[in-house]
C-alpha cells in the first residue's frame, strides 16, 4: 500500500455515455517526495515517509531544515508516514498522481469540518420530546442523564452536548473515476471528509 498527500478541491460530476450523472470529489494530489524508506528488518515495520508542499528555507525550523538538507531536497510543509508501504522506493523519488488508475479502490483520511459546540440533536441525532401537554423549556434537551440514589453519578461515555467535528476520519472503498496526470487531479466517486482546501491523505488499497 502506498499513498499521496494532497488537498480537497471540491465536488463535481461526471456523465457517462448513457447520460448517468456520477457525483465525484476532485482531489489535487502530489507531487510528494520520498524522505525515508523503512523496512521490517531494520525498523520492525514497513513504511515510506513522504513530504508535500515545498516551502522556503526560512519557513522551516532548524531541526526540520536539517533533515531535508541531509537528504538534499527542499523543505516541505507536510510530512506523513505511510505504514505498510511496499515497493521499490528510494529517498528523493517523486510520487505523482499516476500511481492511481481508473477503477482503483482507495481510502481517504482527512479532518472533518468543525461544527463548534453542538447539542444532542445535532451531535447524536436525538429526537425531540412531545411538543405539547406540559413540556416546558426542554424541547431540544437531552433528557435524563443518570439514575437516582444508585449509582448517584453519570456513567462515563454518556452522550451529551459538546464539540462536534474537527476529527480525523477515514472513508474506505472509494472508487477512482478519472486520473488527470497533467494537472495532478484525482476524481473520486463519493464524498471525502473535510472542507475544500483541506489536507487529505489518499491510500491505494492493494
N, C-alpha and C positions, 0 to 999 in steps of 0.2 A: 504494500500500500504506500502510495506517495500522495502528496498534496501540494497545493499552492495557496499563497496568501493574496488577497485582493480586496476589492470594495464592491458593495452592492450599489448598482446604478439606478435600478427601478424596475417597474413592471412593463411588459409589452405583450404582444400577441402574435401568434403565427397562424397562418391559414394554409391548409393542405390543398391538394388538388380538388378535393370534394367541397372545399369551402368551409371545412370544420375549423372552428376557432379554438386554439390551444393557448391558455394564458401561460406566459413564461416570465421568469425573472432574469434580468440582464446583469451579469457579473463581469467586472473588469479584473482579470487575474494576471499577476506577474508583471514583468519578469522577476523571478526570485533567484537569488544567488545562493549556492550551496556554501555554507560556512564550515561545517564539520560533518563527518560521517562516523557513526558509532556502530560497532559490531559486537555481537554476542561474546566473542572470545576475548575481547578487551574491556568492554563496558558492561557485560552481562545482559545487554539488550540491543536490539537493532533500532537505529534511529538516524534521521537526517535533519540537521539544523539548517534552516533556510532563513534568508533575510529579504525584506521587501521595503521598497520606497527609499531610494538613496537620498542622503542629506549632506549638507556641507559639514566640514570637519568641526567648525565652531558650534554646531548644533548637538554634538555628541560629547558626553562626559569623558574624562580621561581613561577609565577602565574600558569603556566600550570602544573608544578610539584605538586603544592599544590592541584589542582583539582583532579589529579589522585591519589595522596596519600590519599585524603579524601575518595575515592571510594575503595582504597585497590588494585588497579591494576597498572601495569607498564605504564609509559608514552608512548604515541603513536605519530607518526609523523603527521598523518592526522586526522582531526575531521570534521564530517559532521552531519547535522541535516536533517533527513528525515521527511518532513512535511506530515501530513495526515496518518502517520503510525498507523495501527490498529493491535491489537493482544495483547496477554499476554506476555509482556516483563518486565524484571527486570534488574536493574543495575548489571553488572557483567556477564550477559548472553553472550555467544559467538555465533555469527551467521556465518554460513558457506554456501558454495555454494549449499548445499542440500535444501535450501529454494526454489530452482527452479526445475522445471520438464520439460522434453522434450515436446514441443508444447506450452509452456507458451509464452505470449506476454510481452515484456519488452520495456523500453525506456532507452537509454544510453546517459549520458551527459559527455562531455569532452572538452578539449581545442584543437581547430584545429591547424594544423601546421602553423607556422608563415612564411609568404612568403616575408616579408620585404616590401619595398616601390615598388608599382606596378602601372603601367599605366592603363588607362581606358579600354584598350582592354582586358588585363588580369583580371582586377579587376571587371569590369562591363560588359564584353563581348560586347564591342562596335565593330562595323565593320570599316574596313579601307575605306577611300575615293578612288576615281578613281586614279589609279597609273600613269596616263599619262595626256597629254593635259593641261599642265600648272600647275600641282600640284608641290609645292615646299616646302620642309622641314616640311611637316605636315603629313607624311604617317601614323603615329600612334598617332596623336594628338587628342584632344577631340573635336575640332571644337569650335563653338561659345558657350560662357557660359553665355551670358546675352543679354540685349537689348541696345538701343541707348540712347537717352536723357531721356527716361522714362522707367523703374524706375531708370536708371543710376546706377544700382548695380546688384550684382549677388544674386539670390534668395538662401536662406538657403536650404541645402539638395541637392544642385546641385552635380551630380555625377562627380567626378574628380579623378585624381590620388591620391594615398595615401597608408596608411598602410593596408596590406591585411593579413588576417588570425590572429591567436592568440586570438580568441574569443571563448567564451563558446557556444557550440552548443549542442542541444538535438535532437537525432534521435529517432523517435517513431515507435511503432508497429514492432519491430524486433522479429523474432521467434527463440526460443531456440531449437537447433537441437540435442544437446547432453550435458549431465552433467557428468563430471568426478569428483566424490566426493573424490576419493583417492588423486588426485593431485590438487584439488581445481580449476578446469578449467571449463569454460562455453563456448560452441561452439555456436555461434550465426549466423544465416543466414543474410548475407549482410555486409555492411561496417559500421565502428564505427569511430567517429571523433578522431583525434589526432594521434601522432606518436607512433611507437612501444615503449613501456616502459612508456607511458604517463598515468597519473592518470585518472580514469574514475569512474563514479557513475552509478550503474545499479539499476533501479527501476522496481519492479514487478507490472505490471498493473493488477488491480483486474478484 
